[in-house]
Amino acid sequence: MQTADIVVIGGGMVGAAIGYGLAMRGASVIILDEGDSAFRAARGNFGLVWVQTKGLGMQRYADWTRQSADLYPEFAAELQETGGIDIAYEKPGGLTLCLGDAEFERQSRTIGSLHQQAGPGRYDAEMVSRRDLESALPHVTLGREVTGGSWSPHDGHTTPLRLLRAMHAGFARFGGRYLAEHRVESIEPGQGGFTLRTAGGDVAAGKVVLAAGHGIPRLAGMVGLSVPTRPERGQVLVTERVQRFLPMPISSVRQTVEGSVMIGNSNEDAGFDDGTTLDVGRDMAARAVRIFPALARLRIVRTWGALRVLPPDKFPIYEESATCPGAFVATMHSGVTLAAVHARRLPEWILDGRVEDGFEQFRAARFDVQAAA
């Protein structure tokens, strides 16, 4: 039986960030991963580090997202030093573009509500006109329907697979152990820790962190937690490589460091089907061409689907079990955006019990109407 101070269940974006942060703090950590058969959202991620529209309805989440974006430049530099991998992180600001007056008005209301929710001077995003967009995107011809959009200086983007690989490399450098093909079948709380029965053998640890995305609801009841989530499919199109022409990411279109253009932003209730469909791909491509007509000349070379992990209100869930102390859960759909704050702040919670003001708002108890009342 292998043993560690802490076992992290899940080797995707969330589990890798937490494992990396814990190992960097000097903890003995094992990451247990199901393997490539898992519904791994990390391999289908669009790559945005996004702030401007996050947190409407929960200011604590808006602040958490901004905190992660502020940590990202140092985080990216550290990953290159510890893991030797450039995650291609850029923070030029980001845009959400609107087609037509109705979309512009809806986005204006959203940005206005976020300003009002945050309070004076606490939310940094603004609506911009078409003329502003033409100045910000001097080498791009906008479609005639583009009326304007919203912009935040805190938005950026990265390459998700490089990010995942870099966190795993850093985790290994700090002594972490990664065990693939170790799907957890059961978690048995005991005196002073937990025993995990896995497909690859038993593992024991003083603490356990559930970060296995869609696998969490099955595991949560074993440690006295209730974690309601559902899958939401998103599809992505990728074009051939062309010379860089987009100086910043757009919420539904971004150009990678290699030159390919990613087109995405679908939201589908398809259960656990992570496939692709012609109708959704067609609609995404058509909208992208309405925004940037020049995209019509590019060939689509790849497409994929992946499953977001969505709590009922779409905000993260972080909680320690009341009945099995030492068992933690961390789940959300913003694994890339929140990677920096997960690596920095969650180890303080798991190792030291230290949390920031308002952290209790992320507990799953918010979905229990009777308890909340």
C-alpha positions in Angstrom: 0.0 0.0 0.0 1.3 3.4 -1.0 0.9 6.2 1.6 1.0 10.0 1.5 0.0 13.0 3.6 -2.6 13.9 1.0 -4.2 12.1 -1.9 -5.8 14.2 -4.6 -8.3 12.3 -6.7 -8.2 13.6 -10.3 -5.3 14.6 -12.5 -7.0 17.1 -14.6 -6.8 20.9 -14.4 -8.2 21.3 -10.9 -6.4 18.3 -9.4 -3.1 19.1 -11.0 -3.2 22.7 -9.7 -4.0 21.6 -6.2 -1.5 18.8 -6.2 1.2 21.1 -7.5 0.5 23.7 -4.9 0.5 21.1 -2.1 3.7 19.5 -3.2 5.4 22.9 -3.5 4.5 23.5 0.1 6.4 20.4 1.0 3.5 17.9 1.6 3.8 14.3 0.5 1.1 14.1 -2.2 -0.2 11.4 -4.5 -2.5 12.2 -7.5 -4.8 9.3 -8.4 -6.0 9.6 -12.0 -8.6 7.4 -13.8 -6.7 7.7 -17.1 -7.5 8.9 -20.6 -10.9 7.2 -20.5 -12.2 9.8 -18.1 -14.3 12.8 -19.2 -11.4 15.2 -18.9 -12.5 18.7 -19.5 -8.9 19.9 -19.5 -8.2 18.4 -22.9 -11.2 20.3 -24.5 -10.7 23.6 -22.8 -10.9 26.8 -24.8 -8.0 28.4 -23.0 -9.4 31.7 -21.7 -8.3 33.2 -18.4 -11.5 35.2 -18.1 -12.7 37.8 -15.6 -15.2 40.2 -17.2 -18.4 38.3 -17.0 -17.7 36.0 -14.0 -19.6 36.2 -10.7 -22.9 37.8 -11.5 -25.0 36.7 -8.4 -21.9 35.9 -6.2 -19.4 38.7 -5.7 -17.1 36.4 -3.9 -16.6 34.4 -7.1 -16.0 37.6 -9.1 -13.3 38.5 -6.6 -11.8 35.0 -6.6 -11.6 35.0 -10.4 -9.9 38.4 -10.4 -7.4 37.2 -7.7 -6.5 34.3 -10.0 -6.0 36.6 -13.0 -3.7 38.8 -10.9 -1.6 35.8 -9.8 -1.3 34.4 -13.4 1.8 36.3 -14.7 3.9 35.1 -11.7 2.3 31.7 -11.8 3.2 31.2 -15.5 6.8 32.3 -14.9 7.1 29.9 -12.0 5.8 27.0 -14.0 8.3 27.7 -16.7 11.1 27.7 -14.1 9.9 24.6 -12.2 8.6 22.5 -15.0 10.5 23.9 -18.0 7.4 24.5 -20.0 6.1 27.8 -21.5 2.3 27.8 -21.1 2.0 30.6 -23.7 0.1 32.9 -21.3 -0.7 36.3 -22.5 -2.7 39.1 -20.7 -3.6 41.7 -23.3 -7.1 42.2 -22.1 -10.1 40.5 -23.7 -13.3 41.4 -25.6 -16.8 40.0 -25.9 -18.3 41.2 -29.2 -21.9 41.9 -29.9 -23.9 41.3 -33.1 -26.7 43.8 -33.4 -28.2 46.3 -30.9 -30.2 43.8 -28.9 -27.0 41.8 -28.0 -25.2 45.1 -27.1 -28.0 46.1 -24.8 -28.0 42.7 -23.1 -24.3 42.9 -22.5 -24.5 46.4 -21.3 -27.1 45.3 -18.7 -24.8 42.5 -17.6 -21.8 44.7 -17.2 -23.9 47.3 -15.4 -25.2 44.7 -13.0 -21.6 43.6 -12.2 -20.6 47.2 -11.6 -23.5 47.6 -9.2 -22.9 44.3 -7.5 -19.2 45.0 -6.9 -19.7 48.6 -5.6 -17.8 51.8 -6.6 -14.4 51.2 -8.2 -14.3 47.4 -7.6 -15.2 46.1 -11.0 -13.0 46.8 -14.0 -14.8 46.2 -17.3 -16.5 48.5 -19.7 -18.6 48.7 -22.8 -16.9 49.8 -26.0 -18.2 51.1 -29.3 -17.6 49.8 -32.8 -15.2 52.7 -33.3 -13.2 51.6 -30.2 -13.1 48.1 -31.5 -11.7 49.2 -34.9 -8.9 51.0 -33.0 -8.2 48.0 -30.8 -8.2 45.6 -33.8 -6.4 47.6 -36.5 -5.5 44.6 -38.7 -9.0 43.0 -38.6 -12.1 43.8 -40.7 -15.2 43.6 -38.5 -18.4 42.3 -39.8 -21.1 44.9 -40.5 -23.3 43.5 -37.8 -20.7 44.1 -35.0 -22.1 47.0 -32.9 -19.6 47.0 -30.0 -18.8 44.9 -27.0 -17.3 44.7 -23.6 -13.6 44.8 -22.6 -11.6 44.1 -19.5 -7.9 44.6 -19.0 -7.7 41.6 -16.8 -8.6 39.0 -19.3 -6.0 36.8 -21.1 -5.5 33.3 -22.5 -3.1 30.3 -22.3 -2.6 26.9 -24.0 -4.5 24.5 -21.8 -2.5 21.3 -22.6 0.8 23.1 -22.0 -0.7 24.4 -18.7 -1.7 20.9 -17.6 1.6 19.4 -18.6 3.5 22.2 -16.8 1.6 21.6 -13.5 2.3 17.9 -13.7 6.0 18.5 -14.4 6.2 20.9 -11.5 4.3 18.5 -9.2 6.8 15.7 -10.1 9.8 18.0 -9.5 8.5 18.8 -5.9 8.3 15.1 -5.2 4.7 14.4 -6.1 3.6 10.9 -7.2 1.2 10.6 -10.1 -0.6 7.2 -10.5 -2.5 6.7 -13.7 -5.1 4.0 -14.2 -6.1 4.3 -10.5 -9.8 4.8 -10.7 -11.0 5.1 -7.1 -13.7 2.5 -6.3 -14.2 3.4 -2.6 -13.0 5.7 0.2 -12.9 4.3 3.7 -12.6 6.8 6.5 -10.6 5.5 9.5 -8.6 6.4 12.5 -6.3 9.3 11.4 -7.0 9.2 7.7 -8.5 7.4 4.7 -8.0 4.2 2.8 -8.7 4.4 -0.9 -9.4 1.2 -2.9 -8.4 1.7 -6.5 -8.1 -0.2 -9.7 -4.3 -0.1 -9.3 -4.1 -1.0 -5.6 -4.8 0.5 -2.2 -3.6 3.9 -1.1 -3.7 5.5 2.4 -3.5 9.2 3.3 -4.2 11.5 6.2 -6.3 13.8 4.0 -8.1 13.4 0.7 -9.2 16.0 -1.9 -11.9 15.2 -4.4 -11.0 17.0 -7.6 -12.2 14.4 -10.1 -14.7 16.6 -12.0 -17.7 14.4 -13.2 -16.5 11.6 -10.9 -17.1 13.7 -7.7 -20.8 13.0 -7.1 -20.1 9.3 -7.0 -17.3 9.7 -4.5 -18.7 12.5 -2.3 -21.2 10.4 -0.4 -18.4 8.1 0.8 -17.0 11.0 2.9 -20.3 12.6 3.9 -20.6 15.2 1.2 -23.3 16.1 -1.3 -22.0 17.7 -4.4 -24.6 18.3 -7.1 -23.1 18.9 -10.6 -24.2 18.2 -14.1 -22.3 18.0 -17.5 -22.6 20.7 -20.1 -21.1 20.0 -23.5 -19.1 22.6 -25.4 -17.7 22.2 -28.9 -14.7 23.8 -30.4 -13.5 24.3 -34.0 -9.9 24.8 -34.9 -8.7 26.3 -38.2 -5.5 25.9 -40.1 -2.6 28.1 -39.0 -2.3 31.6 -40.3 -0.2 34.7 -39.4 -1.2 36.2 -36.1 -3.9 38.9 -36.6 -5.8 38.9 -33.3 -3.9 40.9 -30.6 -6.2 39.7 -27.8 -8.7 36.9 -27.1 -12.4 37.3 -27.9 -14.9 35.3 -25.8 -15.8 33.0 -28.7 -12.8 33.4 -31.0 -9.1 33.3 -30.1 -5.9 32.8 -32.0 -3.3 30.5 -30.5 0.4 31.2 -30.2 0.9 28.7 -33.1 -1.5 30.7 -35.3 -4.6 28.5 -35.5 -7.9 30.1 -34.7 -10.2 28.5 -32.1 -14.0 29.0 -32.4 -16.2 27.9 -29.5 -18.7 28.9 -26.9 -21.5 26.3 -27.3 -23.6 25.3 -24.3 -25.5 22.0 -24.7 -27.4 19.8 -22.4 -26.3 16.5 -24.0 -25.7 14.3 -20.8 -22.4 12.5 -20.9 -22.1 12.6 -24.7 -18.8 14.5 -25.5 -19.1 14.1 -29.3 -19.5 16.7 -31.9 -22.5 17.7 -34.1 -22.7 19.3 -37.5 -25.4 21.8 -36.6 -23.6 23.3 -33.6 -20.3 23.5 -35.5 -22.1 25.1 -38.5 -23.7 27.7 -36.2 -20.5 28.5 -34.4 -18.6 28.9 -37.7 -21.4 31.1 -39.1 -21.3 33.5 -36.1 -17.5 33.7 -36.2 -17.6 34.7 -39.9 -20.3 37.3 -39.1 -17.8 38.8 -36.6 -14.6 38.4 -38.7 -15.6 37.8 -42.4 -12.0 36.9 -43.3 -12.4 33.6 -41.3 -14.5 32.3 -44.2 -11.3 31.7 -46.2 -9.8 29.4 -43.5 -10.2 25.6 -43.4 -11.4 23.8 -40.3 -8.9 21.1 -39.5 -10.1 19.8 -36.1 -13.2 19.8 -34.0 -13.9 18.3 -30.6 -16.5 18.3 -27.8 -15.8 18.3 -24.0 -18.0 18.3 -20.9 -18.0 21.2 -18.4 -18.6 20.5 -14.8 -21.5 22.7 -13.7 -22.8 23.1 -10.2 -26.5 24.3 -10.2 -25.6 28.0 -9.9 -22.4 27.6 -12.0 -20.2 28.8 -9.1 -17.4 26.7 -7.6 -17.9 24.3 -4.7 -15.2 24.1 -2.0 -16.0 22.3 1.2 -14.5 20.1 3.9 -16.7 17.3 5.2 -18.2 17.9 8.6 -18.6 14.1 9.3 -15.2 13.1 7.8 -12.7 15.9 8.6 -9.8 15.9 6.3 -11.9 15.1 3.2 -12.2 18.1 0.9 -13.9 18.8 -2.4 -13.1 21.3 -5.2 -15.1 21.4 -8.3 -16.1 24.0 -10.9 -16.1 24.7 -14.7 -13.3 27.4 -14.6 -10.3 25.2 -14.1 -8.0 27.1 -16.4 -9.0 30.6 -15.1 -8.7 29.5 -11.5 -5.5 27.4 -11.8 -3.3 30.1 -10.3 -5.5 30.8 -7.2 -6.0 27.0 -6.7 -2.2 26.4 -6.6 -1.7 29.4 -4.3 -4.7 29.5 -1.9 -6.2 26.1 -1.7 -3.1 24.5 -0.1 -3.5 27.1 2.7 -7.0 25.8 3.3 -6.2 22.1 3.0 -2.9 22.2 5.0 -3.5 25.0 7.5 -7.3 25.5 7.7 -6.8 29.1 6.6 -9.4 30.7 4.3 -10.1 34.2 3.2 -13.2 36.2 4.2 -16.3 34.9 2.5 -14.9 31.6 1.5 -17.8 29.8 3.2 -20.0 31.1 0.4 -18.6 28.4 -1.8 -19.9 25.6 0.4 -22.4 23.2 -1.2 -24.8 23.9 1.7 -26.0 26.9 -0.3 -28.1 24.4 -2.4 -29.8 23.1 0.8 -32.8 25.4 1.1 -33.7 24.2 4.6 -30.2 24.6 5.9 -29.8 28.0 4.2 -33.0 29.2 5.9 
